[in-house]
Amino acid sequence: MKLKFDVVGKHQPDPYIFEDNGKLYLYVTGTRGVEAYSADDLFGVWHYEGIVFSIEGRYEYWAPSVTKIGDRYYIYVSSSTDEEFEYMHAAVADSPLGPFKNVKCFYKRFSIDSHVVETGKGLFLWYAEDNTDCDRIGTRIYVDKLIDPMTPANQPVEMIVPTMDEEIFKRNRFGDGRDWHTIEGAFWFREGDWQYVMYSGGCYDNDSYHIGYAAARSDENDLTKVEFIKHTADGAFDPVLIKNDFEEGTGHHSVIKHKGQYYAIYHGRDPISGTRSEFEEARTARVCKLHVRDGLITAERYEHSV
């Protein structure tokens, strides 16, 4: 089900939802900077707040996330220059809508799709980067401990890796016979005795593009030590969200527990006939219920808009 926005024609790729003092915020991918929306209720009208973060000389701000640590707000987002492709940066502000300042580059390499969480063992950054030294090459999910909100330990641990063909982004991508896989967009949360990491898999333009998850029954707070097991149906592909009759391209999401109910906020497209241009942006923010219990996650989707 699509969220309702007060600006017609805008798109909301890679939506990240954040709640602070009873107010809801949504941060999305943008070409000129991170764009944001705000709302008083998840199912109310979302108001466009404009660009809340950018860096001079950089472009294509991918998959932002925002977290509150103490009384300050931190944004984590990847961006590019002509020489640097999607390097992750962090910045800090006194308000959820910025201005975010004191920009710092986290990794001088491809690194995307941040999610920073705090446990009893400190701060941890979930993100995605590439690995070509393995059988199923491609992008996969890592976690790195943060020394402080603006400083990664730079000792990432590989956590969730491709294991099936539905996670292939492109076959024979480099002409050497190897297929490129993609698992990205990690979102970690804890419910009861279980920890969960949800993620996007496959190619955004393919029918197999999906949201899946891994789970661990563990009270370990050092997230680099948790052994997450990817959910399958007895070894077979079993996504939480995937293309259906009324929406396609369902992927990159965030999760909120709102008034006692879990929801996934994700992007999707309305199905069209014919060929979609590779550069046509049509992803809008959508919402579905999540049912989370005993290591399992299922989705309850709505067909119609709010």
Buried (B, 14 or more C-beta within 10 A) or exposed (E): BBBEBEEEEBBBBBBBBBBBEEEBBBBBBBEEBBBBBBBEEBEEBBBBBEBBBBBEEBBBBBBBBBBBBEEEBBBBBBBBEEEBEBBBBBBBBEEBBBEBEEBEEBBEEBBBBBBBBBBEEBBBBBBBBBBEEEEBBBBBBBBBBBEEBBEBBEEBBEBBBBBBEBBBBBEEBEEEEBBBBBBBBBBBBBBEEBBBBBBBBBBBEBEBBBBBBBBBEBEBBBBBEBEBEBBEEEEEBBBBBBBEEEBBBBBBBBBBEBEEEBBBBBBBBEEEEEEBEEEEEBBBBBBBBBEBEEBEBEBEBEEEEB
